[in-house]
Amino acid sequence: MDEDTGEQGRLGRRERDILALEGRSFSGPGAKERAVREELGLAPVRYFQLLNALLDDPRALAHDPVTVNRLRRVRERRRAER
């Protein structure tokens, strides 16, 4: 199995790192975006695109159900507000 691509039903390294970053708390404005750039090497816009796709991935739910369910609730609440 390739560690980075997440073949055979498991999340890849980048997907696991994204979920781990979402489980952390950040102090001050811009801290999370800075961590996304420095730790993951991603632009914040791309990070949030990947994160949103992960929320619909059953592998992500199996890997970290607490984080994924919390983020799904936040997403649904924001959609309802529109």
KEMI-424275 format. One record per residue: y, z, x of N, C-alpha, C in turn. Coordinates in steps of 0.02 Angstrom, whole numbers, padded with zeros to 5 digits, always signed. Layout:
# KEMI-424275
YZXYZXYZX ...
END
This chain:
# KEMI-424275
-00059+00000+00042+00000+00000+00000+00062+00000+00044 +00111-00039+00026+00174-00043+00062+00219+00014+00039 +00240+00057+00085+00279+00116+00070+00347+00099+00038 +00375+00041+00056+00442+00025+00031+00443-00011-00035 +00390-00047-00052+00393-00089-00112+00365-00056-00174 +00329-00002-00167+00303+00033-00226+00248-00004-00261 +00208-00041-00224+00152-00077-00254+00100-00028-00280 +00056-00052-00322+00000-00014-00349+00022+00046-00390 +00075+00038-00429+00094+00089-00477+00132+00149-00451 +00153+00148-00388+00192+00204-00361+00262+00182-00344 +00308+00228-00349+00377+00212-00331+00383+00201-00256 +00427+00156-00238+00441+00144-00168+00488+00198-00141 +00498+00197-00077+00539+00247-00043+00610+00248-00072 +00641+00189-00081+00709+00187-00107+00714+00217-00177 +00666+00202-00220+00667+00230-00287+00661+00305-00286 +00616+00331-00244+00609+00404-00238+00672+00435-00211 +00704+00402-00163+00767+00428-00134+00823+00429-00186 +00825+00379-00229+00875+00377-00282+00865+00436-00330 +00804+00448-00350+00790+00504-00395+00805+00571-00361 +00790+00576-00298+00805+00638-00261+00880+00650-00258 +00918+00598-00247+00991+00605-00244+01018+00627-00311 +00989+00602-00365+01011+00621-00432+00995+00694-00448 +00947+00722-00414+00929+00792-00425+00975+00841-00390 +01019+00815-00347+01065+00858-00310+01130+00866-00347 +01168+00917-00327+01235+00926-00355+01285+00910-00299 +01343+00887-00318+01394+00866-00270+01459+00901-00285 +01493+00921-00232+01557+00955-00241+01614+00906-00230 +01658+00904-00276+01718+00864-00268+01709+00791-00286 +01765+00759-00301+01764+00688-00319+01746+00645-00259 +01705+00596-00270+01686+00549-00218+01628+00570-00174 +01605+00632-00181+01551+00656-00138+01486+00619-00151 +01472+00606-00214+01409+00572-00230+01412+00499-00206 +01468+00466-00217+01475+00396-00195+01469+00392-00119 +01497+00440-00084+01492+00442-00011+01419+00450+00010 +01383+00495-00023+01312+00505-00007+01272+00441-00021 +01288+00407-00075+01253+00344-00092+01262+00294-00035 +01323+00287-00011+01337+00239+00043+01304+00260+00108 +01313+00323+00127+01290+00347+00192+01214+00356+00196 +01185+00384+00144+01113+00400+00146+01069+00343+00124 +01092+00304+00075+01050+00251+00048+01073+00181+00070 +01134+00177+00097+01159+00112+00119+01173+00064+00061 +01191+00092+00004+01203+00051-00056+01275+00059-00079 +01302+00007-00108+01366+00012-00143+01353+00052-00207 +01401+00093-00227+01390+00133-00288+01372+00091-00349 +01401+00034-00357+01385-00009-00415+01311-00028-00414 +01286-00048-00356+01216-00068-00350+01170-00007-00361 +01191+00050-00335+01153+00112-00344+01143+00126-00419 +01197+00123-00457+01192+00138-00528+01152+00085-00566 +01154+00023-00543+01111-00029-00574+01038-00012-00562 +01021+00006-00501+00951+00024-00485+00930+00087-00523 +00975+00136-00526+00959+00198-00562+00946+00184-00635 +00988+00144-00666+00979+00128-00737+00912+00094-00750 +00892+00049-00706+00827+00016-00712+00770+00067-00703 +00779+00114-00658+00728+00165-00646+00716+00208-00708 +00768+00220-00747+00761+00262-00806+00713+00233-00857 +00703+00167-00854+00657+00134-00900+00588+00121-00869 +00578+00144-00808+00517+00132-00771+00469+00192-00781 +00410+00180-00810+00363+00236-00821+00342+00270-00756 +00343+00234-00701+00326+00265-00636+00377+00319-00618 +00441+00306-00633+00493+00356-00618+00483+00418-00662 +00467+00407-00725+00454+00463-00770+00396+00505-00745 +00344+00473-00722+00286+00509-00696+00303+00547-00632 +00346+00518-00591+00364+00548-00527+00410+00609-00535 +00460+00603-00579+00509+00657-00587+00532+00661-00660 +00489+00687-00704+00505+00686-00775+00568+00726-00793 +00582+00780-00759+00641+00821-00775+00705+00780-00763 +00711+00751-00705+00771+00712-00688+00777+00651-00733 +00723+00614-00742+00725+00553-00782+00743+00568-00854 +00713+00619-00884+00729+00636-00953+00801+00661-00960 +00825+00699-00912+00896+00722-00914+00943+00661-00911 +00929+00615-00866+00972+00556-00861+00967+00510-00921 +00909+00506-00951+00902+00466-01013+00944+00496-01068 +00945+00563-01074+00986+00596-01125+01060+00582-01113 +01082+00585-01051+01152+00571-01034+01169+00499-01052 +01124+00453-01035+01136+00382-01050+01141+00371-01125 +01096+00400-01163+01097+00391-01236+01160+00422-01267 +01181+00478-01241+01242+00510-01267+01303+00466-01254 +01306+00436-01195+01362+00392-01178+01360+00328-01221 +01301+00302-01233+01296+00243-01276+01319+00258-01347 +01302+00317-01371+01321+00336-01439+01396+00346-01446 +01429+00365-01392+01501+00376-01393+01541+00311-01395 +01509+00256-01377+01545+00192-01375+01555+00163-01444 
END
